[in-house]
Amino acid sequence: MAYDFSPATREHRFPAVLRAPFEARTWREFGYLLLNLPMGILAFTYVVTMLSLGAGLLITFLGLPVLAAGLAGCRGIGVIERARARGLLRHDVPEPGPVRAAKKGFMPWLGAQLKSGVAWRHALYCFLHFPWAVFSFSIALTFFFYGWGFLTYPLWRWIFPAYLGQSGLQLYGDEHGGGWYLHTAGDMVLASSVGLVFVIVTPWAIRGMAHVDRALVSGLLGPSKLATRVTELESDRGVVVDHAAADLRRIERDLHDGAQARLVALAMDLGLAKEKLLEDPQAAAVMVGEAHGEVKIALQELRDLARGIHPAILTDRGLGPALSAVAARCTVPVSVTVDLPARPVPAIEGIAYFTVSELLQNISKHSGASKAQVDIWRSADRMMLYVFDNGVGGVDTTAGSGLAGLMERLDAVDGVLAVDSPAGGPTRITAELPWRV
C-alpha cells in the first residue's frame, strides 16, 4: 500500500485548531504584536512631542514649520508600519500619494503639509496605536507564556526543589508557610491541561488582534477612498483616450487604404473616359461601366466604415435590432434575446453593441462552433451580457489579445468581463455594464 506524505496531506491530517499553534502565520503575527509596543511608544512619543512643540510655538512663526515637519515625520512612521504589516501580517497597503504643492517653494509646501488629510490620518494612527499596542502586547505575551509555561511545567518543575527550596510552583500562600504548590502528579496534569487550553486559544487571540492592526493600517495609513477613486478615474481616462486614438487611427487607415484609394482611381478612370468619349465612345462606355462598379464598391466600404463607427440601426431602433443584424451576418447560427426595460445612454449602448459584435466576430473566425447564443438583460443597476458558443474553447485572455482590449474598454466605464472557456469548450463570456438612462 502506498502512502502519501506530501505537505498538503500532512496538513490535513490534523484539524486547524491543533495546527494553528505551530503555523508560521501564528509566529509571524505574534512577532508583529510584540513589536507593537516599541513601535507604539516611539510613534506616540514622537507625535506628542512634535505636535505639542508646534502648538506651543504657534505664537511665533516657528510653530507652523514644526507642525509641518511633525506631520511629514508621521508619514515616515507610516512607511515603516506599512512595511511591517507587509512583512509580518502579509497585508499589503498601497502607498498614499505624495503631498503636492500648487507651486514650488517653502510656503506652498508648508500649506500643503498642513492641509494634507493623509498626514493627519498618520498622526491619528500614532495616537490611537499606542494604547492598542500596550493592550495587544500584554495579551499576546501573557497568553503565550502562560500557555507554553503551564503546558511544559512537568519538564521544568525540578527547578523549584533544586534551587528554590520548595516543592513546586506556588499558586498562593500565607505567612505560616501554607499554600498550594503544584508538585503532585494531579497538579502537573492540571497545569498541563490549563496550558494546553491557553496554547490552543492563543493563535486565535493573536489572529483576532492582528485583524485589528490590519484595519488600523488600512484605514489610517493607506490612501483615502477618494484618492483611490481619483487614481482609478485617471487610469480609466487614459484607457479611453488610448482607445479613442486607436479608433481614429483605424478610421484614417481604412479611409486611406480603402474608399479614398478607390475614389482616386475612380477620378482617374473618369478622366480617361472623358478623353476617349469623342475618339472612341465604345471604349469610353466600358470605362464608365467599370467606374460605376468602383463607385458601388467604394459606397459599400463607406457603409461598412460608418457601421464600424456607429451603426444607424443602433441609433434608430436600439440594441435588439442592431444585434440581430450583427447575428445575421455571423457565419454561426446565433439566437439573440434582449430583455431591457428601456434604452440605456448611447455610450453604454454603444459599448454593449461593439462588445457583442467583437465576440460574435471571434466566434465566426476561431470557435468552430455550430451554434451561439446572446442574452442581454438588466439586473438591479447593471446591464448583463451573456455570450455562449459550443466551440473548441481555450479562449486567450492574455495581454495583446482582443479580449484583453475588451476588458480594458469595459473597465473604463466600471464594467467587468468574465471568461469561462476550458479547452474543448464550451465558451461562456459574461459582461457587466453600469445601467445608465
N, C-alpha and C positions, 0 to 999 in steps of 0.2 A: 504494500500500500504506500502511495506517495503522499508526502505531507508538504503543505505549502508554508514556508517560513518567511514569506515576503513581509516587508514592513507593514503593508496595508492589512495583511491577515493578522499579524500580531496586534495591531492597533485595535482591531475589532473583537479580539478575544476577551477584552476587559471592558466593562461599562465606563462611560465617560467620568463618572464620579470617582472611580479608582485611578483612572489615567491622569486626571487633572493635576494632582499634586506633583507629578513628575514631568509634565509637559513643559516644553521650552517657553510657551506663551506665559505660563504662570510665573516662571522665574524672571522673564523679561519685565512683566508688569509689576512684579514685586520690586525689582530694581528701580523701576520708574517711581514707585511710591516712596521708596527710601530716599531717592534724590529730590523728591518734592520738598522736603524740609530745608535742606541747604539752599535750594533754588528759591523757595518761597521767602526765606529770611533775606537773601541777597536782594531779590526784586522788591520786597516790601520796604526794606531799609533804604534802597536807592530812591524809590518813588516818593516816599515820605520826606526824605531829606531834600531832594531836588524841588519838589512842589512846594514844600514849606519855605525853603530858602527863596524860591522865586516869588511866592506870595508875599513874603516879608519884605522883599526888595522892590515891590511894585511902586512904592513911593518914590523910587528913583528909576532911571532908565534901565538899570541893570536887571530889574525884575523880569521883564518880558524875554530878554535873551536867555536868562537862566531857565525860565519855564520852557522855552522852545527847545533848549538843549536837553532838558529833562525828558521832554516828550520824545525827542529823537533817540535818547538812550533807552527809553521804554521799547521803542521799535527794535532796537538791538537785542534787548532781552527776548523779545518775541521771536527773533530769528533763532536764538538758542533753544527756546521752548518748542518751536515747531520742529527743529532738528531732533530734539529729544523724543518728541512724540512720534516722529517718523521712524526713528531707530528702535525704540523700545515698545511702543504701542502699535507699530505698523499702521499709523494713522497719518496719512499724507494730507496736509492742509496747504492749499495754494498760497503762494506769496502775495500779500496785498501789493497793489500798485504803489509806485513811489510818490512822494509828495511833489507835486508840480506847481511851481510858482508861475504867475502870469508873465512876469518879467524877470530878467536877471538882476542880481543884486542882493544885498543883505536884507533890506526891508521887505521886499516881496517874499523872500524865503522865510523870514520871521512870521509874516502874516499867514503864509501857507501852513507852517507848522502848527500855529496856534488854532487854525481853523480846521485842521485835519481830524475828521472823525475817527480814522483808523488809529492815529496816535493816542487819542483819548481813550479808545477802547483798549489799547495796550496798557495804558496807565491803570484803567479799571481792573484789568486782569491781574496786575501786580498787587492791587489792594485785596481783591477777592481771593486770590490763590493762596495767600499766606494762611488764613485760618483753616482753609480746606487742607493745605499741606500739613499743618500740625495734626489735624484730625486723621487724615489718611495714613500718615507716617506712624502715628501711635497705634491705630487699629491694626495695620498690617504687621508691624513689628510684634505687637502683643500676641496676635493670633499665631504668627509664625513660631515664636519661641515657646509659647505655652503648648502648642500642638506638638512640635518635634521634641520639646523637652520632656513632656509627660509620656509621649509615645516611647521614647528611648530611656525612660527612667530606670528600668531594671539594669541597663548597661552601665550607668554611672552612679548608682546608689552607693557603691562601695566607698566613694569619696567621703561620705559623712562619718562612718565609723573609723575610717583610716586616718582622717586628718582633722575632723571637727569634733570628735568625741561624742557623737550622738548616733542613734541607730538608723536614722534616715531623715528625709526632708520633713521639717516641722511645718504643719499647716496652721496650728495655733498652739498657744501655751499659756501658762500662768506663772506667777512669781515663785511657786513652790516646786517648779521643775516638771509639773504635769503638762500634758498636752497630747496632741495627736501627731505621731511620727509615722511616715509612710515607710514601714520596714517589713511587714508581713507579706506573705505571698498574695493574700487577698488585696492588701493595699496596693501592691505593684500592678496587679491585674486591673484594679480600679483606675490607677493613674494612667496606665497604658490605654485603657478604654476611653477615658476622657481625652487623652492626647490624640487618639485616632479620630475622634469626633472633630476636634479642632483641625487636624490635618486635612480632613475631608472638606470641612466648611471653608477653610482659609482660601483656597483658589477661587471659590465663587465670591467670597467677600472682596478679594483682590480685583476680580474682574468687574464687579459692580462699581467699585471706586474708580477703576480705570476708565469706565464708561463716563463717569462724571468728568474726569480730566479730559477725555476726548471732546465732550460737549463744551467745556470751558475753552479749550484751544480752538475748536471750530467756530464757536460763537463770537469770541473776542479777539482772536489773533489772525483770523482769516479775512479775506476780502468781504465786504458787505454784499448783500443780495443785489443792491442797486448797481454797485461796481461790476459784479459778475454779469448782470444783465446788460450793462453798457458794453462790456467786452464781447458778449455774445452778439449783440446787435452790430457792433463794429465788424466782427468776423462775418456775420451774415451779409452785411452791406458789401464787404469785399467780394464775397461769393457772387452776389447779384451783379455787381459791376463786371466781374470777370465773365460771367455767363452772357451778359448783355454785349460785351466787347466781342466774345466768341461768335455770338449770333450775328452781329454786324459784319464781322469778317466773312462768315459763311455766306451771308446775303450778297456782299460785294463780290465774293469769288464766284457764286452762282450766276450773278448778273454778267460778270466779265467773261466767264468761260462759256456761258450758255446763250441767253437771249441776246446779249449785246453783240457777241460774235456773229450770231445768225443775222441780226439786223444789219450789221456792217456788210456781210456777204450779200444780203438782200439788196442793199442800196447799190452795190457794185453790179449785181446782176441786172437790176432795173436800168442802170446807166448804160450797160452794154445793149440791152434790149431796145432802149430809146435810139441808140445809134444805128441799129440794124432795122429799125421799123420801116424806113423808106427803102433801104437797099434790099433787104431780104425779109419781107413780112412773115413768111412761114417760120423762119428761124427765130424771129423776134417773138412770135406767138409761143413757140416751145419754151423760150427763156422766161416769158411771163408766166407760163404754167408752172415751171419749176420754182419761180419766185413765190407764186401763190402757195405752193406746198411748204416752202420755207416759212411763210407767214403763219400758216397753221401750226407748224412745229414750235415756232417762237411764242405764239399765243399760249400753247399748251404748257411750255416751260414757265411762262409768266404766271399762269394759273397755279401750277404746282408750287412755284415760289411763294405766291400770295397765300396759298393754303398752308405752307410751312410757317409763315409769319403769324397769321391768324385767320382761320377759315371763315368764310362768310356764313356758312351754315351754323357755326357755333354762335356767332353774334345774333343771327336771326331766330334760330329755333332752339338753341340750348344744347346741353351736354348729351342728352339721349340721342337725338337725330344725328348729331355730329359724330358720336362714337359708332353709331350704326353704319354710317357711311364709311368710317375707317375699317370697321369689321368686314364690310362688303368687299373691300379691296384686299383683305388679308387672304393668303393662299391656304389658310387653315379655316375650316368652319368655326365660327365664333358666335356664341349666344351672348347677347348684351341685355342686362337688366339694370335700369336706372330708376331708383325709387327715392326721389328728393322732394321735400315739401315745397321748395321754392328754389330759385336760381341763386347761387352764391355770387359774390362780387366777381367781375370779369377776370381779375388777376388769379384768384383761386380756381375759377372755372377753366382758365387757360392752362394753368399748371396741371390740373387733373386731365385735361384733354391730351396734352403733349406727353404726360406720363404714360397714359394708356396707349397712345399711338406708338411710342417707342417700344413699350413692352410687346405689343402685337407685332411690330416690325421684327423684333428679336425672335418671336415665336415663328414667324414666317421663314426667317433665314436660318435659324440654328436649332430649333427644338426637335424637328422630326415628328411633331405631334399630329394626331388625326382629329383632334377637337380642342377647343379652348373655350373659356368662359370668362365673362367680365361682369362683375356685380358692383354697383355703387349705391350707397345708402348713407343716411345721416344717423349718427349716434351721439346724442347729447349735443355738445358744441364741436363735434368733429365730423368731417366727411370721410367715409371709409371707402377705399378702393380695393377690390379683390380680383386678381387675375390668375386663372388656373389653366394649365395645359398638361396633357398626358404624354409629354415628350420624354426625351432621354435624360433630362435633368442635368445636374452638375454645373449650374449657372455660376459664372465667375463674378464675384463682387469686389475683387481687389482694385486698388488704385489704378486708374487708367482705363478701366472698363466703362461701358456705357451705364451700367447700374450704379457705379460709384459716382458718376456725374449726376444721375438722377437723385441719389441720396443727398448730395450737396445742395441741389436745387430745392428739394423738399425741406431740408434743414434750414434753408434761408428764410422760410416762412413758418417756422416751428412745426414742420411736418416730419413724418417718420416713414421709412421704407424698410420692411422686414421681408427677408427672402428665406424660403424653405425649399431647397432644391437638391435632394440627395442624388447621388449617381444612380442612374437608371430611372429617375423620375418618380412621381410627377413633380411639377414645379408649382409652388403656391407663393404668390407675391402679394403682400398686403401693404397698403399705404394709408397713412392718415394725414389729413389736411385740416387746418382750422376752418370752422364754419363761420363765414362772414357774409352778411347780406347787406 
